[in-house]
Amino acid sequence: MLHLSESDLRFLVETVATNRRDYDHIVNLIRDKEDLLEPMLDDPKLTERLFRDEEALVRVTPHMLFSALLRRLRRELEKEAYVLDVDTKGKRIPVFAGPAVAEMLSDKQTRDYLSEMLSSFARTNSGIIYWKERGTWHKRRFTDIDLDDMVELARIIDPEMRPALYKRIADIALFLSGIFPEHAAHSSGFRKNIFSAKRTLKDYEQTGKRFYHVAARETDQTQWKPVLGTLAEKFSLARLALNSLSDRYVKRLCTQYFRSPAES
Protein backbone atom coordinates (compact mmCIF):
# COMPACT_ATOMS: atom_id res chain seq x y z
CA MET A 1 0.00 0.00 0.00
CA LEU A 2 1.37 3.40 -0.98
CA HIS A 3 1.65 5.95 1.80
CA LEU A 4 1.66 9.29 0.01
CA SER A 5 1.09 12.57 1.82
CA GLU A 6 -1.00 15.44 0.49
CA SER A 7 2.25 17.20 -0.40
CA ASP A 8 3.42 14.08 -2.27
CA LEU A 9 0.20 13.97 -4.28
CA ARG A 10 0.34 17.64 -5.14
CA PHE A 11 3.97 17.38 -6.23
CA LEU A 12 3.21 14.28 -8.30
CA VAL A 13 0.30 15.92 -10.09
CA GLU A 14 2.19 19.15 -10.77
CA THR A 15 5.13 17.18 -12.20
CA VAL A 16 3.33 14.58 -14.29
CA ALA A 17 0.05 16.21 -15.36
CA THR A 18 1.78 19.02 -17.24
CA ASN A 19 -1.16 19.68 -19.55
CA ARG A 20 -3.54 20.43 -16.68
CA ARG A 21 -3.81 23.21 -14.12
CA ASP A 22 -6.74 21.97 -12.03
CA TYR A 23 -4.35 20.29 -9.63
CA ASP A 24 -6.69 20.16 -6.63
CA HIS A 25 -9.29 18.33 -8.70
CA ILE A 26 -6.77 15.78 -9.98
CA VAL A 27 -5.41 15.19 -6.46
CA ASN A 28 -8.94 14.39 -5.29
CA LEU A 29 -9.39 12.02 -8.21
CA ILE A 30 -6.21 9.99 -7.65
CA ARG A 31 -6.11 9.92 -3.84
CA ASP A 32 -6.07 6.28 -2.62
CA LYS A 33 -6.45 4.98 -6.20
CA GLU A 34 -3.33 2.92 -6.79
CA ASP A 35 -4.32 2.00 -10.33
CA LEU A 36 -4.00 5.70 -11.20
CA LEU A 37 -1.02 6.46 -8.97
CA GLU A 38 1.21 3.63 -10.19
CA PRO A 39 1.68 4.87 -13.79
CA MET A 40 2.23 8.41 -12.52
CA LEU A 41 4.99 7.22 -10.19
CA ASP A 42 6.56 5.43 -13.17
CA ASP A 43 6.66 8.62 -15.25
CA PRO A 44 10.33 9.57 -15.94
CA LYS A 45 9.46 13.26 -15.42
CA LEU A 46 9.12 12.56 -11.70
CA THR A 47 12.70 11.43 -11.03
CA GLU A 48 14.05 13.99 -13.48
CA ARG A 49 12.51 16.77 -11.41
CA LEU A 50 13.65 15.22 -8.12
CA PHE A 51 17.25 15.33 -9.35
CA ARG A 52 17.00 18.69 -11.07
CA ASP A 53 15.11 20.73 -8.49
CA GLU A 54 16.75 20.67 -5.05
CA GLU A 55 13.76 22.36 -3.45
CA ALA A 56 11.62 19.44 -4.59
CA LEU A 57 13.18 17.25 -1.91
CA VAL A 58 11.61 19.27 0.89
CA ARG A 59 8.16 18.77 -0.64
CA VAL A 60 8.11 14.98 -0.87
CA THR A 61 8.33 12.33 1.81
CA PRO A 62 11.19 9.82 1.84
CA HIS A 63 8.65 7.10 1.00
CA MET A 64 7.64 8.79 -2.25
CA LEU A 65 11.26 9.53 -3.11
CA PHE A 66 12.32 5.90 -2.75
CA SER A 67 9.18 4.64 -4.49
CA ALA A 68 10.09 6.73 -7.53
CA LEU A 69 13.77 5.78 -7.43
CA LEU A 70 13.10 2.03 -7.15
CA ARG A 71 10.77 2.23 -10.15
CA ARG A 72 13.41 4.07 -12.16
CA LEU A 73 16.03 1.50 -11.15
CA ARG A 74 13.77 -1.34 -12.30
CA ARG A 75 13.31 0.29 -15.70
CA GLU A 76 17.06 0.80 -16.12
CA LEU A 77 18.05 -2.70 -15.02
CA GLU A 78 15.60 -4.31 -17.40
CA LYS A 79 17.96 -3.12 -20.17
CA GLU A 80 21.27 -3.98 -18.45
CA ALA A 81 23.02 -7.32 -18.13
CA TYR A 82 24.98 -6.66 -14.94
CA VAL A 83 25.10 -4.64 -11.73
CA LEU A 84 28.12 -3.71 -9.64
CA ASP A 85 28.85 -5.54 -6.39
CA VAL A 86 31.55 -4.94 -3.77
CA ASP A 87 34.25 -7.52 -3.06
CA THR A 88 35.97 -8.08 0.31
CA LYS A 89 38.44 -5.26 -0.42
CA GLY A 90 35.73 -2.76 -1.29
CA LYS A 91 36.42 -2.96 -5.03
CA ARG A 92 33.50 -2.77 -7.48
CA ILE A 93 33.03 -5.87 -9.62
CA PRO A 94 30.35 -6.67 -12.24
CA VAL A 95 27.75 -9.32 -11.40
CA PHE A 96 25.48 -10.53 -14.19
CA ALA A 97 22.27 -10.15 -12.22
CA GLY A 98 20.65 -7.08 -13.77
CA PRO A 99 17.55 -8.86 -15.13
CA ALA A 100 17.10 -10.87 -11.91
CA VAL A 101 17.21 -7.71 -9.78
CA ALA A 102 14.78 -5.99 -12.17
CA GLU A 103 12.41 -8.96 -11.93
CA MET A 104 12.45 -8.80 -8.13
CA LEU A 105 11.72 -5.06 -8.23
CA SER A 106 8.81 -5.65 -10.60
CA ASP A 107 6.89 -7.13 -7.68
CA LYS A 108 4.84 -4.27 -6.24
CA GLN A 109 4.76 -5.61 -2.68
CA THR A 110 8.53 -5.99 -2.58
CA ARG A 111 9.00 -2.50 -3.99
CA ASP A 112 6.60 -0.99 -1.47
CA TYR A 113 8.32 -2.80 1.39
CA LEU A 114 11.76 -1.57 0.32
CA SER A 115 10.44 1.99 0.02
CA GLU A 116 8.99 1.82 3.52
CA MET A 117 12.14 0.20 4.90
CA LEU A 118 14.44 2.83 3.40
CA SER A 119 12.17 5.59 4.68
CA SER A 120 12.44 4.23 8.20
CA PHE A 121 16.17 5.00 8.21
CA ALA A 122 15.72 8.65 7.27
CA ARG A 123 15.15 9.30 10.97
CA THR A 124 16.54 7.02 13.65
CA ASN A 125 15.59 6.78 17.31
CA SER A 126 17.51 6.09 20.49
CA GLY A 127 16.75 5.91 24.18
CA ILE A 128 17.81 4.43 27.49
CA ILE A 129 16.17 1.23 28.70
CA TYR A 130 16.29 -0.22 32.21
CA TRP A 131 15.60 -3.90 32.84
CA LYS A 132 16.00 -6.42 35.65
CA GLU A 133 17.80 -9.68 34.98
CA ARG A 134 18.82 -12.30 37.52
CA GLY A 135 18.05 -9.92 40.35
CA THR A 136 20.19 -7.09 38.99
CA TRP A 137 19.07 -3.89 37.29
CA HIS A 138 20.74 -3.01 33.98
CA LYS A 139 20.84 0.20 31.99
CA ARG A 140 21.72 0.61 28.32
CA ARG A 141 21.19 3.11 25.53
CA PHE A 142 19.67 1.54 22.43
CA THR A 143 19.71 2.93 18.88
CA ASP A 144 17.39 1.48 16.28
CA ILE A 145 20.03 1.52 13.54
CA ASP A 146 22.56 -0.49 15.56
CA LEU A 147 22.48 -4.23 14.91
CA ASP A 148 23.98 -5.22 18.26
CA ASP A 149 21.52 -3.01 20.13
CA MET A 150 18.52 -4.54 18.37
CA VAL A 151 19.74 -8.11 18.88
CA GLU A 152 20.17 -7.42 22.60
CA LEU A 153 16.79 -5.69 22.82
CA ALA A 154 15.12 -8.68 21.14
CA ARG A 155 16.67 -10.89 23.81
CA ILE A 156 15.34 -8.95 26.80
CA ILE A 157 11.99 -7.69 25.48
CA ASP A 158 8.60 -9.37 25.94
CA PRO A 159 8.14 -12.27 23.48
CA GLU A 160 5.09 -10.75 21.76
CA MET A 161 7.19 -7.71 20.77
CA ARG A 162 10.06 -9.69 19.25
CA PRO A 163 8.75 -10.21 15.67
CA ALA A 164 8.93 -6.46 14.97
CA LEU A 165 12.52 -6.44 16.22
CA TYR A 166 13.44 -9.47 14.12
CA LYS A 167 12.22 -7.56 11.08
CA ARG A 168 14.17 -4.48 12.15
CA ILE A 169 17.37 -6.50 12.59
CA ALA A 170 17.03 -7.92 9.08
CA ASP A 171 16.23 -4.45 7.73
CA ILE A 172 19.38 -3.02 9.33
CA ALA A 173 21.51 -5.76 7.77
CA LEU A 174 19.99 -5.08 4.34
CA PHE A 175 20.19 -1.30 4.67
CA LEU A 176 23.81 -1.15 5.82
CA SER A 177 25.11 -3.74 3.35
CA GLY A 178 22.99 -2.26 0.56
CA ILE A 179 23.33 1.52 0.93
CA PHE A 180 26.84 1.51 2.47
CA PRO A 181 28.43 -1.68 1.04
CA GLU A 182 31.95 -0.23 0.96
CA HIS A 183 31.89 0.04 4.77
CA ALA A 184 30.44 -3.45 5.31
CA ALA A 185 33.02 -4.93 2.94
CA HIS A 186 35.82 -4.32 5.44
CA SER A 187 36.29 -6.74 8.32
CA SER A 188 35.85 -3.96 10.88
CA GLY A 189 32.30 -3.43 9.67
CA PHE A 190 30.17 -0.92 11.54
CA ARG A 191 31.64 -1.06 15.05
CA LYS A 192 30.00 1.37 17.43
CA ASN A 193 32.55 0.58 20.13
CA ILE A 194 35.07 -2.09 21.13
CA PHE A 195 32.27 -4.31 22.42
CA SER A 196 30.37 -4.36 19.14
CA ALA A 197 30.69 -7.42 16.95
CA LYS A 198 32.96 -7.33 13.90
CA ARG A 199 30.97 -8.12 10.76
CA THR A 200 31.88 -8.64 7.14
CA LEU A 201 29.57 -8.22 4.16
CA LYS A 202 28.94 -11.97 4.29
CA ASP A 203 28.01 -11.70 7.98
CA TYR A 204 25.42 -9.02 7.20
CA GLU A 205 23.96 -11.21 4.49
CA GLN A 206 23.71 -14.26 6.74
CA THR A 207 22.17 -12.18 9.52
CA GLY A 208 19.65 -10.61 7.15
CA LYS A 209 18.57 -13.96 5.70
CA ARG A 210 18.24 -15.54 9.12
CA PHE A 211 16.15 -12.77 10.66
CA TYR A 212 13.91 -12.30 7.61
CA HIS A 213 13.15 -16.02 7.83
CA VAL A 214 12.29 -15.72 11.53
CA ALA A 215 10.29 -12.52 10.99
CA ALA A 216 8.29 -14.13 8.16
CA ARG A 217 7.46 -17.07 10.41
CA GLU A 218 6.49 -15.10 13.51
CA THR A 219 5.04 -11.80 12.28
CA ASP A 220 1.33 -11.12 12.67
CA GLN A 221 1.45 -8.58 9.84
CA THR A 222 0.06 -10.89 7.19
CA GLN A 223 0.56 -8.36 4.38
CA TRP A 224 4.33 -8.55 4.84
CA LYS A 225 4.72 -12.33 5.28
CA PRO A 226 5.27 -13.07 1.56
CA VAL A 227 7.73 -10.16 1.19
CA LEU A 228 9.73 -11.14 4.25
CA GLY A 229 9.96 -14.67 2.89
CA THR A 230 11.08 -13.33 -0.50
CA LEU A 231 13.78 -11.18 1.09
CA ALA A 232 15.00 -14.15 3.12
CA GLU A 233 15.40 -16.18 -0.07
CA LYS A 234 16.64 -13.32 -2.28
CA PHE A 235 18.63 -11.22 0.16
CA SER A 236 21.58 -11.08 -2.24
CA LEU A 237 19.42 -9.64 -5.02
CA ALA A 238 17.84 -7.14 -2.65
CA ARG A 239 21.30 -6.05 -1.50
CA LEU A 240 22.43 -5.64 -5.12
CA ALA A 241 19.31 -3.57 -5.80
CA LEU A 242 20.16 -1.21 -2.95
CA ASN A 243 23.83 -1.13 -4.03
CA SER A 244 22.69 0.09 -7.45
CA LEU A 245 20.19 2.50 -5.92
CA SER A 246 22.95 3.96 -3.75
CA ASP A 247 25.49 4.25 -6.57
CA ARG A 248 23.14 5.77 -9.12
CA TYR A 249 20.92 8.06 -7.09
CA VAL A 250 21.19 8.04 -3.31
CA LYS A 251 24.79 9.20 -2.93
CA ARG A 252 23.89 12.60 -4.31
CA LEU A 253 20.93 12.76 -1.91
CA CYS A 254 22.63 11.14 1.10
CA THR A 255 23.33 14.33 3.03
CA GLN A 256 19.61 15.13 3.05
CA TYR A 257 18.35 11.69 4.04
CA PHE A 258 21.02 9.47 5.60
CA ARG A 259 24.14 9.83 7.71
CA SER A 260 26.94 7.47 6.78
CA PRO A 261 27.93 4.83 9.37
CA ALA A 262 31.10 6.79 10.13
CA GLU A 263 28.97 9.75 11.19
CA SER A 264 26.62 7.75 13.39
C-alpha positions as CSV (number, residue, x, y, z in Angstrom):
1,M,0.0,0.0,0.0
2,L,1.4,3.4,-1.0
3,H,1.6,6.0,1.8
4,L,1.7,9.3,0.0
5,S,1.1,12.6,1.8
6,E,-1.0,15.4,0.5
7,S,2.3,17.2,-0.4
8,D,3.4,14.1,-2.3
9,L,0.2,14.0,-4.3
10,R,0.3,17.6,-5.1
11,F,4.0,17.4,-6.2
12,L,3.2,14.3,-8.3
13,V,0.3,15.9,-10.1
14,E,2.2,19.2,-10.8
15,T,5.1,17.2,-12.2
16,V,3.3,14.6,-14.3
17,A,0.0,16.2,-15.4
18,T,1.8,19.0,-17.2
19,N,-1.2,19.7,-19.6
20,R,-3.5,20.4,-16.7
21,R,-3.8,23.2,-14.1
22,D,-6.7,22.0,-12.0
23,Y,-4.3,20.3,-9.6
24,D,-6.7,20.2,-6.6
25,H,-9.3,18.3,-8.7
26,I,-6.8,15.8,-10.0
27,V,-5.4,15.2,-6.5
28,N,-8.9,14.4,-5.3
29,L,-9.4,12.0,-8.2
30,I,-6.2,10.0,-7.6
31,R,-6.1,9.9,-3.8
32,D,-6.1,6.3,-2.6
33,K,-6.4,5.0,-6.2
34,E,-3.3,2.9,-6.8
35,D,-4.3,2.0,-10.3
36,L,-4.0,5.7,-11.2
37,L,-1.0,6.5,-9.0
38,E,1.2,3.6,-10.2
39,P,1.7,4.9,-13.8
40,M,2.2,8.4,-12.5
41,L,5.0,7.2,-10.2
42,D,6.6,5.4,-13.2
43,D,6.7,8.6,-15.2
44,P,10.3,9.6,-15.9
45,K,9.5,13.3,-15.4
46,L,9.1,12.6,-11.7
47,T,12.7,11.4,-11.0
48,E,14.0,14.0,-13.5
49,R,12.5,16.8,-11.4
50,L,13.6,15.2,-8.1
51,F,17.3,15.3,-9.4
52,R,17.0,18.7,-11.1
53,D,15.1,20.7,-8.5
54,E,16.7,20.7,-5.1
55,E,13.8,22.4,-3.5
56,A,11.6,19.4,-4.6
57,L,13.2,17.2,-1.9
58,V,11.6,19.3,0.9
59,R,8.2,18.8,-0.6
60,V,8.1,15.0,-0.9
61,T,8.3,12.3,1.8
62,P,11.2,9.8,1.8
63,H,8.6,7.1,1.0
64,M,7.6,8.8,-2.2
65,L,11.3,9.5,-3.1
66,F,12.3,5.9,-2.7
67,S,9.2,4.6,-4.5
68,A,10.1,6.7,-7.5
69,L,13.8,5.8,-7.4
70,L,13.1,2.0,-7.1
71,R,10.8,2.2,-10.1
72,R,13.4,4.1,-12.2
73,L,16.0,1.5,-11.1
74,R,13.8,-1.3,-12.3
75,R,13.3,0.3,-15.7
76,E,17.1,0.8,-16.1
77,L,18.1,-2.7,-15.0
78,E,15.6,-4.3,-17.4
79,K,18.0,-3.1,-20.2
80,E,21.3,-4.0,-18.5
81,A,23.0,-7.3,-18.1
82,Y,25.0,-6.7,-14.9
83,V,25.1,-4.6,-11.7
84,L,28.1,-3.7,-9.6
85,D,28.8,-5.5,-6.4
86,V,31.5,-4.9,-3.8
87,D,34.2,-7.5,-3.1
88,T,36.0,-8.1,0.3
89,K,38.4,-5.3,-0.4
90,G,35.7,-2.8,-1.3
91,K,36.4,-3.0,-5.0
92,R,33.5,-2.8,-7.5
93,I,33.0,-5.9,-9.6
94,P,30.3,-6.7,-12.2
95,V,27.8,-9.3,-11.4
96,F,25.5,-10.5,-14.2
97,A,22.3,-10.1,-12.2
98,G,20.6,-7.1,-13.8
99,P,17.5,-8.9,-15.1
100,A,17.1,-10.9,-11.9
101,V,17.2,-7.7,-9.8
102,A,14.8,-6.0,-12.2
103,E,12.4,-9.0,-11.9
104,M,12.5,-8.8,-8.1
105,L,11.7,-5.1,-8.2
106,S,8.8,-5.6,-10.6
107,D,6.9,-7.1,-7.7
108,K,4.8,-4.3,-6.2
109,Q,4.8,-5.6,-2.7
110,T,8.5,-6.0,-2.6
111,R,9.0,-2.5,-4.0
112,D,6.6,-1.0,-1.5
113,Y,8.3,-2.8,1.4
114,L,11.8,-1.6,0.3
115,S,10.4,2.0,0.0
116,E,9.0,1.8,3.5
117,M,12.1,0.2,4.9
118,L,14.4,2.8,3.4
119,S,12.2,5.6,4.7
120,S,12.4,4.2,8.2
121,F,16.2,5.0,8.2
122,A,15.7,8.7,7.3
123,R,15.1,9.3,11.0
124,T,16.5,7.0,13.6
125,N,15.6,6.8,17.3
126,S,17.5,6.1,20.5
127,G,16.8,5.9,24.2
128,I,17.8,4.4,27.5
129,I,16.2,1.2,28.7
130,Y,16.3,-0.2,32.2
131,W,15.6,-3.9,32.8
132,K,16.0,-6.4,35.7
133,E,17.8,-9.7,35.0
134,R,18.8,-12.3,37.5
135,G,18.0,-9.9,40.4
136,T,20.2,-7.1,39.0
137,W,19.1,-3.9,37.3
138,H,20.7,-3.0,34.0
139,K,20.8,0.2,32.0
140,R,21.7,0.6,28.3
141,R,21.2,3.1,25.5
142,F,19.7,1.5,22.4
143,T,19.7,2.9,18.9
144,D,17.4,1.5,16.3
145,I,20.0,1.5,13.5
146,D,22.6,-0.5,15.6
147,L,22.5,-4.2,14.9
148,D,24.0,-5.2,18.3
149,D,21.5,-3.0,20.1
150,M,18.5,-4.5,18.4
151,V,19.7,-8.1,18.9
152,E,20.2,-7.4,22.6
153,L,16.8,-5.7,22.8
154,A,15.1,-8.7,21.1
155,R,16.7,-10.9,23.8
156,I,15.3,-9.0,26.8
157,I,12.0,-7.7,25.5
158,D,8.6,-9.4,25.9
159,P,8.1,-12.3,23.5
160,E,5.1,-10.7,21.8
161,M,7.2,-7.7,20.8
162,R,10.1,-9.7,19.3
163,P,8.7,-10.2,15.7
164,A,8.9,-6.5,15.0
165,L,12.5,-6.4,16.2
166,Y,13.4,-9.5,14.1
167,K,12.2,-7.6,11.1
168,R,14.2,-4.5,12.2
169,I,17.4,-6.5,12.6
170,A,17.0,-7.9,9.1
171,D,16.2,-4.4,7.7
172,I,19.4,-3.0,9.3
173,A,21.5,-5.8,7.8
174,L,20.0,-5.1,4.3
175,F,20.2,-1.3,4.7
176,L,23.8,-1.1,5.8
177,S,25.1,-3.7,3.3
178,G,23.0,-2.3,0.6
179,I,23.3,1.5,0.9
180,F,26.8,1.5,2.5
181,P,28.4,-1.7,1.0
182,E,31.9,-0.2,1.0
183,H,31.9,0.0,4.8
184,A,30.4,-3.4,5.3
185,A,33.0,-4.9,2.9
186,H,35.8,-4.3,5.4
187,S,36.3,-6.7,8.3
188,S,35.9,-4.0,10.9
189,G,32.3,-3.4,9.7
190,F,30.2,-0.9,11.5
191,R,31.6,-1.1,15.0
192,K,30.0,1.4,17.4
193,N,32.6,0.6,20.1
194,I,35.1,-2.1,21.1
195,F,32.3,-4.3,22.4
196,S,30.4,-4.4,19.1
197,A,30.7,-7.4,17.0
198,K,33.0,-7.3,13.9
199,R,31.0,-8.1,10.8
200,T,31.9,-8.6,7.1
201,L,29.6,-8.2,4.2
202,K,28.9,-12.0,4.3
203,D,28.0,-11.7,8.0
204,Y,25.4,-9.0,7.2
205,E,24.0,-11.2,4.5
206,Q,23.7,-14.3,6.7
207,T,22.2,-12.2,9.5
208,G,19.6,-10.6,7.2
209,K,18.6,-14.0,5.7
210,R,18.2,-15.5,9.1
211,F,16.1,-12.8,10.7
212,Y,13.9,-12.3,7.6
213,H,13.1,-16.0,7.8
214,V,12.3,-15.7,11.5
215,A,10.3,-12.5,11.0
216,A,8.3,-14.1,8.2
217,R,7.5,-17.1,10.4
218,E,6.5,-15.1,13.5
219,T,5.0,-11.8,12.3
220,D,1.3,-11.1,12.7
221,Q,1.5,-8.6,9.8
222,T,0.1,-10.9,7.2
223,Q,0.6,-8.4,4.4
224,W,4.3,-8.5,4.8
225,K,4.7,-12.3,5.3
226,P,5.3,-13.1,1.6
227,V,7.7,-10.2,1.2
228,L,9.7,-11.1,4.2
229,G,10.0,-14.7,2.9
230,T,11.1,-13.3,-0.5
231,L,13.8,-11.2,1.1
232,A,15.0,-14.1,3.1
233,E,15.4,-16.2,-0.1
234,K,16.6,-13.3,-2.3
235,F,18.6,-11.2,0.2
236,S,21.6,-11.1,-2.2
237,L,19.4,-9.6,-5.0
238,A,17.8,-7.1,-2.6
239,R,21.3,-6.0,-1.5
240,L,22.4,-5.6,-5.1
241,A,19.3,-3.6,-5.8
242,L,20.2,-1.2,-3.0
243,N,23.8,-1.1,-4.0
244,S,22.7,0.1,-7.5
245,L,20.2,2.5,-5.9
246,S,22.9,4.0,-3.8
247,D,25.5,4.3,-6.6
248,R,23.1,5.8,-9.1
249,Y,20.9,8.1,-7.1
250,V,21.2,8.0,-3.3
251,K,24.8,9.2,-2.9
252,R,23.9,12.6,-4.3
253,L,20.9,12.8,-1.9
254,C,22.6,11.1,1.1
255,T,23.3,14.3,3.0
256,Q,19.6,15.1,3.1
257,Y,18.4,11.7,4.0
258,F,21.0,9.5,5.6
259,R,24.1,9.8,7.7
260,S,26.9,7.5,6.8
261,P,27.9,4.8,9.4
262,A,31.1,6.8,10.1
263,E,29.0,9.8,11.2
264,S,26.6,7.8,13.4
